[in-house]
Amino acid sequence: MPELTYHYGKMRGWEVIPGLLIWGTFGLAIILSFLAPLWAIVLIILFDVLWLYRVIYYVIHILAAWVEVRRTSQIDWGARLSSLPRAASIRHLIFLPTYKEGVEILRATLRSLAQNQYPSIHCFIVLAGEERDRAHFEENVRTLEREFDGVFGAIFSTIHPKDLPGEIPGKGSNLHWSGSQIAKELSKRFPDLRDEDVIVTAFDVDTIAHKQYFSYLTYLYCTVPNPTHSSYQPITLLANNIWHAPAPVRIAAFGTTFWLMSELVRPERLWTFSSHSMPWTMLKDVGFWQKDIVSEDSRIFMQAFVHYHGDYRVTPLFLPVSMDTVVGDNYWQALKALYIQQRRWAWGVEHLPFIVEAFQKDHTIPLRKRLKYLFNHLEGMYTWATAPLLIFLLGWLPLQTAEGQTAALVQAAPYTLEMLMQGAMVGLFVSALLSLVLLPRRPQQTHWTQWPFMLLQWALLPVTFIIFGAFPAIDAQTRFMFGKYLGFQVTRKKR
């Protein structure tokens, strides 16, 4: 079947559905609270029971993921590669899209790649710049080429032209252009290099990979079944500068990490997210990253899934890569940047019409797979937007409107809800303790008295859950519902 590229506005009905679901839920909760508070209480209790079950399920999965991370990090994957003849022929093509970042950010990333356990001479670096930042980017390239001369197998650079038709300026269009240019350059400079021996890694420019990342990635690629039909997803840590971030930013950063950890141990529902790796053959087969969307990091998985008629998956890579948290010149600017980042991630709702269109046209994908991916995506977006408000705000409204009623359920409801919330606190405690384990080494300029605040900050979880969880998701889905499409907003990098 021909490749699909969903364009905004093509299936307006499906763009409306996510926003309609969340606003319908809020409206129904308020109406029932006043007209039928007893029914509203029943529904809220059932929702909280389901939420408690999900919290327990979530805790089990993140602990399982942490055990797997510990086990994986203790294995010498470089040594294991020596027993795999194919490993010597593998080359890594690492894309680093950049826009206005200082050379110190790029330098730190290249230095970490050079110091990785895997031989850096087998790594090809692609610095992907923008024409809007040409002079600054070219100066950075010249500096880095001098400093890392002979360290890597090659350092390529591409400049994405501005104002190309059919594009949204941003990371996806930059990668699309860079990928197409590098395909020509690789075939010219390395004509004997087979596509199936190239693994692509698309890193945010501030990504610091675990020292064994590329050794472990190579091992997986050489040992998993049908490796060219799989992407490879590590654990994302937003921790490079986390000691200097405001408390809500830190909570949101760890929340992202814990969500991804819980997904990694359920690979049957896993999509790609942020920095990850994939086969070069797949990228060429699908025509590279889509250039007119915001969420290219997750869309590239669905592009491959559709292209290969459902025969594509994500292999968990239980090692971390660390990136920067959002920053600002002051506390409030950092919070604003966090909201914008969360809204951009919530804009992943844009995948829904693409999935529907693709699944309608390709019935060779098993029906069960189609329903699973469609439901998981829609339910995830819905829960992201509604759960915090239903739990912490709207869930208590019918208790107020039913005041004075003598029904046993009404009388017992406050205690029932309180017990359910206390049970759900296990998720908070596990998150708080695990966040301390995942913290990077405390910088010398940060006083030791900051440690207690790293634990006490989790008292802000309900507020952060609403303001930087539900609100950005509601914002994104409401904009999508009304056709107010978002562009790509770059996360500012500052050290």
C-alpha positions in Angstrom: 0.0 0.0 0.0 1.2 3.6 -0.6 2.8 5.5 2.4 0.2 7.4 4.4 0.8 11.0 5.5 -2.1 12.4 7.5 -2.6 16.1 7.0 -4.3 18.2 9.7 -8.0 18.7 9.0 -8.3 15.7 6.7 -10.4 13.7 9.2 -12.0 16.4 11.4 -14.4 14.0 13.1 -11.5 12.0 14.6 -9.7 15.2 15.6 -12.8 16.3 17.6 -13.3 13.0 19.5 -10.5 13.2 22.1 -11.5 16.7 23.2 -15.2 15.8 23.1 -14.6 12.8 25.4 -12.8 14.9 28.1 -15.2 17.8 28.0 -18.1 15.4 28.0 -16.7 13.7 31.0 -16.2 16.9 33.0 -19.7 18.1 32.0 -21.3 14.8 33.0 -19.5 14.8 36.3 -20.7 18.3 37.1 -24.3 17.6 36.0 -24.6 14.3 37.9 -23.1 16.0 41.0 -26.1 18.3 41.1 -28.9 16.3 39.6 -28.0 12.8 40.7 -25.2 13.0 43.3 -25.8 9.4 44.4 -25.0 8.1 40.9 -22.0 10.5 40.7 -20.6 9.1 44.0 -21.0 5.6 42.7 -19.1 6.4 39.5 -16.4 8.3 41.4 -15.8 5.4 43.8 -15.6 2.9 40.8 -13.2 5.2 39.1 -11.0 5.5 42.2 -11.1 1.7 42.7 -9.9 1.4 39.1 -7.2 4.0 39.7 -6.0 2.2 42.8 -5.7 -1.0 40.8 -3.7 0.9 38.1 -1.4 2.5 40.7 -0.6 -1.0 42.2 -0.1 -2.3 38.6 2.1 0.7 37.9 4.3 0.2 41.0 4.9 -3.4 40.2 6.0 -2.6 36.7 8.4 0.2 37.5 10.0 -1.9 40.2 10.3 -4.8 37.7 11.9 -2.3 35.2 14.3 -1.1 37.9 15.4 -4.6 38.6 16.0 -5.2 34.9 18.0 -1.9 34.6 20.2 -3.0 37.5 20.7 -6.5 36.0 21.4 -5.1 32.5 23.9 -2.4 33.7 26.0 -5.0 35.5 26.7 -7.1 32.4 29.7 -6.3 30.2 28.0 -6.0 26.9 31.2 -5.1 25.1 32.7 -8.4 26.0 29.6 -10.3 24.8 30.0 -8.7 21.4 33.2 -10.6 20.8 31.1 -13.8 20.5 28.9 -12.3 17.7 30.7 -12.3 14.3 28.2 -9.9 12.9 28.8 -7.2 15.5 32.1 -6.1 13.9 30.2 -5.0 10.7 27.6 -2.9 12.6 27.9 0.9 12.3 25.9 3.5 14.2 24.5 6.6 12.6 23.8 9.2 15.3 21.6 12.1 14.4 21.9 15.2 16.6 19.4 17.9 15.4 20.3 21.3 16.8 18.9 24.8 16.8 20.7 27.7 18.5 22.3 25.4 21.2 25.7 26.5 22.4 28.8 24.6 21.5 29.2 23.5 25.1 26.0 21.4 24.8 27.1 19.7 21.6 30.6 19.2 23.0 29.3 17.4 26.1 27.2 15.1 24.0 30.1 14.3 21.6 32.4 13.7 24.5 30.1 11.3 26.1 29.8 9.4 22.7 33.6 9.3 22.4 33.9 7.9 25.9 31.2 5.2 25.4 32.4 1.7 25.8 31.6 1.0 22.1 34.4 1.9 19.6 33.7 5.5 18.6 35.4 4.9 15.2 32.3 2.8 14.3 30.0 5.7 15.0 29.0 8.3 12.4 27.9 11.6 13.8 25.3 13.8 12.0 25.0 17.4 13.2 21.7 18.5 11.7 21.4 22.3 11.8 18.8 24.8 10.5 19.3 27.5 7.9 17.7 30.0 10.4 20.8 29.5 12.5 23.3 28.9 9.8 26.2 31.2 10.9 26.1 29.9 14.5 25.7 26.3 13.5 28.6 26.4 11.0 30.9 27.9 13.6 29.9 25.1 16.0 30.6 22.5 13.3 34.1 23.9 12.6 34.9 23.9 16.3 33.7 20.3 16.9 35.4 19.0 13.8 38.7 20.3 15.1 38.2 19.0 18.6 37.0 15.5 17.5 39.1 15.0 14.4 39.8 11.2 14.0 37.6 10.2 17.0 34.6 9.1 15.0 34.2 7.2 11.8 32.8 10.4 10.2 31.2 13.7 11.2 28.6 14.8 8.8 26.7 18.1 8.9 23.5 19.1 7.2 21.6 22.4 7.0 17.8 22.2 6.7 16.5 24.9 4.4 13.9 27.2 5.8 10.3 27.6 4.4 10.2 24.4 2.4 6.6 23.6 1.3 4.6 21.1 3.2 6.7 21.3 6.4 6.3 22.4 10.0 9.6 24.0 11.2 11.0 21.7 13.9 12.8 18.6 14.7 10.8 16.3 12.4 11.3 18.3 9.3 15.0 18.8 10.2 15.5 15.0 10.6 13.5 14.3 7.4 15.9 16.6 5.4 19.0 15.4 7.2 18.1 11.7 6.7 17.5 12.1 2.9 20.9 14.0 2.5 22.9 11.5 4.6 21.5 8.6 2.6 23.2 10.0 -0.5 26.4 10.8 1.4 26.7 7.3 2.9 26.3 5.6 -0.4 28.9 7.9 -1.9 31.5 7.7 0.9 30.9 4.1 2.1 29.6 2.2 -0.9 30.3 -1.2 0.6 28.2 -0.5 3.8 25.0 -2.5 3.8 21.8 -0.7 4.9 21.0 -3.6 7.3 24.3 -3.1 9.1 23.5 0.5 10.0 21.6 1.4 13.2 20.3 4.9 13.5 20.0 6.7 16.8 18.1 10.0 17.0 19.2 11.8 20.1 18.1 15.1 21.5 21.2 17.3 21.3 21.7 17.2 25.1 21.5 13.4 25.4 24.2 11.7 27.5 24.0 8.0 26.8 24.9 5.3 29.3 28.5 4.1 28.8 27.3 0.7 27.6 24.4 2.0 25.5 25.8 1.3 22.0 27.3 -2.0 23.1 24.0 -3.2 24.4 22.1 -1.8 21.4 24.5 -3.7 19.1 24.0 -6.9 21.0 20.3 -6.6 20.8 20.4 -5.8 17.1 22.5 -8.9 16.5 20.4 -11.3 18.6 16.7 -10.3 18.5 14.5 -11.9 15.8 14.1 -9.9 12.7 16.1 -6.9 14.0 15.3 -4.6 11.1 11.6 -4.7 12.1 12.2 -3.3 15.6 13.0 0.1 17.2 15.0 0.1 20.4 13.8 2.3 23.3 16.0 3.2 26.3 14.9 4.7 29.6 14.7 8.5 29.4 16.1 10.4 32.4 15.6 14.1 32.4 18.4 14.5 34.9 21.5 16.3 33.5 20.6 19.6 35.3 17.9 18.3 37.7 19.6 19.5 40.9 19.1 23.1 39.7 15.5 22.7 38.5 12.4 23.9 40.4 10.5 21.2 42.4 7.5 20.9 40.0 10.0 20.4 37.1 11.8 17.7 38.9 8.5 15.9 39.7 7.4 16.1 36.1 10.8 14.8 34.9 10.7 11.8 37.2 7.0 11.2 36.3 8.1 10.9 32.6 10.8 8.4 33.5 8.5 6.3 35.7 5.8 6.2 33.0 8.4 5.0 30.4 9.8 2.4 32.8 6.3 1.0 33.3 5.8 0.8 29.6 9.2 -0.9 28.9 8.2 -4.1 30.8 5.0 -4.2 28.5 6.7 -4.1 25.1 3.4 -5.3 23.4 2.0 -1.7 23.9 5.3 0.2 23.7 5.8 3.1 21.3 9.1 5.0 20.7 9.6 8.2 22.7 12.2 11.0 22.7 15.8 9.7 22.2 15.9 6.1 20.8 17.3 3.9 18.0 16.0 2.2 14.9 17.1 0.4 11.7 18.4 2.4 8.8 16.5 0.1 6.5 13.2 1.0 8.1 13.9 4.7 7.9 14.6 4.4 4.2 11.6 2.2 3.6 9.2 4.7 5.2 10.7 7.8 3.6 12.3 9.0 6.9 10.6 11.0 9.6 7.3 12.8 8.7 8.0 16.5 8.1 4.7 18.1 8.9 4.0 17.0 12.5 5.2 17.8 16.0 5.5 14.4 17.5 8.0 12.8 15.1 9.6 10.6 17.8 6.5 8.5 18.3 5.1 8.8 14.8 8.1 7.2 13.3 7.1 4.0 15.1 3.6 4.0 13.7 4.9 4.9 10.2 7.0 1.6 10.4 4.1 -0.3 12.0 1.8 0.6 9.1 4.4 0.2 6.4 5.2 -3.4 7.5 1.5 -4.2 8.0 1.7 -4.6 11.7 5.0 -6.6 11.7 7.0 -4.0 13.6 7.7 -3.6 17.3 9.7 -1.9 20.0 12.5 -3.8 21.8 13.1 -2.4 25.4 16.6 -1.3 26.0 17.0 -1.3 29.8 19.7 1.3 30.0 19.2 5.0 30.6 20.0 8.1 28.5 20.0 11.4 30.3 18.8 14.7 29.0 18.2 18.2 30.4 15.1 19.2 32.2 13.4 22.4 31.0 15.0 25.7 32.2 14.3 29.4 32.4 16.1 32.5 33.6 13.9 32.4 36.7 11.5 30.1 38.5 8.4 31.2 36.7 10.0 31.0 33.3 11.0 27.4 34.1 7.4 26.5 35.0 6.2 28.1 31.8 8.7 26.1 29.8 7.5 22.9 31.6 3.9 23.6 30.7 4.9 24.2 27.0 6.9 21.0 27.0 4.1 18.9 28.5 1.6 20.4 26.0 3.9 19.5 23.1 4.2 15.9 24.4 0.4 15.8 24.8 0.1 16.9 21.2 0.8 13.2 20.5 -3.0 13.2 20.2 -2.3 14.1 16.6 -1.5 10.4 15.9 -5.2 9.4 16.3 -6.5 10.3 12.8 -3.3 8.9 11.3 -3.9 5.6 13.0 -7.6 5.4 12.1 -6.9 6.2 8.4 -4.1 3.7 8.2 -6.1 0.9 10.0 -9.1 1.5 7.8 -7.0 1.0 4.6 -4.9 -1.9 5.7 -6.9 -5.0 6.8 -3.8 -7.2 6.6 -2.9 -5.9 10.1 -4.6 -8.3 12.5 -7.8 -6.8 13.9 -6.7 -7.4 17.5 -3.6 -5.4 16.9 -5.5 -2.5 15.3 -8.0 -2.4 18.2 -5.3 -2.6 20.8 -3.2 0.2 19.5 -6.2 2.4 18.8 -7.7 1.9 22.3 -4.4 2.3 24.1 -3.6 5.5 22.4 -7.1 7.0 22.9 -7.4 5.8 26.5 -3.9 7.1 27.4 -4.7 10.6 26.1 -8.1 10.5 27.8 -6.7 9.4 31.2 -3.8 11.9 31.0 -6.3 14.8 30.7 -9.1 13.6 33.0 -7.8 11.5 35.9 -6.1 14.2 37.9 -9.2 16.4 38.0 -11.6 13.6 38.7 -9.4 12.3 41.6 -8.4 15.6 43.3 -11.3 18.0 42.4 -14.4 16.8 40.7 -14.5 13.6 42.7 -15.3 15.5 45.8 -18.0 17.7 44.3 -20.9 15.2 44.7 -20.1 14.8 48.4 -20.9 18.5 48.8 -24.1 18.5 46.7 -25.3 15.3 48.5 -24.8 16.8 51.9 -27.8 16.1 54.1 -28.8 12.9 52.3 -29.0 9.9 54.6 -28.3 7.1 52.2 -25.6 4.8 53.6 -23.5 5.1 50.5 -23.5 8.9 50.8 -22.5 8.7 54.5 -19.7 6.2 53.8 -18.4 7.8 50.7 -15.9 10.3 52.3 -14.3 7.5 54.3 -14.3 5.1 51.2 -12.6 7.7 49.0 -10.1 8.6 51.7 -9.2 4.9 52.1 -8.8 4.5 48.4 -6.5 7.6 48.2 -4.4 6.3 51.1 -4.0 3.0 49.3 -2.9 4.9 46.2 -0.2 6.7 48.2 2.0 3.6 47.7 2.7 5.0 44.3 3.8 8.3 45.7 6.1 6.6 48.2 7.7 4.3 45.7 8.2 7.2 43.2 9.8 9.4 45.9 12.2 6.7 47.0 13.1 5.6 43.5 13.7 9.2 42.5 16.5 9.4 45.1 18.1 6.3 43.6 18.0 7.7 40.1 19.4 11.2 41.0 22.8 11.9 39.5 25.7 12.8 41.7 25.1 16.0 43.6 27.1 18.9 42.1 29.8 20.4 44.3 28.1 23.8 44.2 24.9 22.3 45.5 24.7 22.1 49.3 23.9 18.8 51.0 20.9 20.3 52.6 19.1 20.1 49.2 18.7 16.3 49.8 15.7 16.5 52.1 13.9 18.7 49.6 14.3 16.1 46.9 12.1 13.9 49.1 9.7 16.5 50.5 9.0 17.9 47.0 6.7 14.9 46.3 4.1 16.6 48.6 3.5 18.8 45.5 2.5 15.8 43.4 -1.3 16.5 43.4 -0.8 20.1 42.3 1.8 19.2 39.7 -0.4 16.3 38.5 -3.1 18.8 37.7 -1.3 22.0 36.5 1.5 20.3 34.6 -0.3 17.0 33.7 -4.0 17.5 33.1 -4.0 21.1 32.0 -1.5 20.8 29.2 -3.3 17.6 28.0 -6.7 19.4 28.0 -5.1 22.3 26.3 -3.6 20.2 23.5 -6.7 18.1 22.9 -9.0 21.1 23.0 -6.9 22.9 20.4 -6.9 19.8 18.3 -10.7 19.6 18.6 -11.1 23.2 17.3 -8.4 22.9 14.6 -6.0 25.2 16.4 -2.9 23.2 15.4 0.3 23.5 17.4 3.7 24.1 15.8 7.0 22.8 17.2 8.4 24.7 20.1 12.0 24.0 20.9 12.9 23.1 24.5 15.6 25.6 25.6 18.9 24.1 26.6 21.0 25.9 29.2 23.9 24.7 31.4 
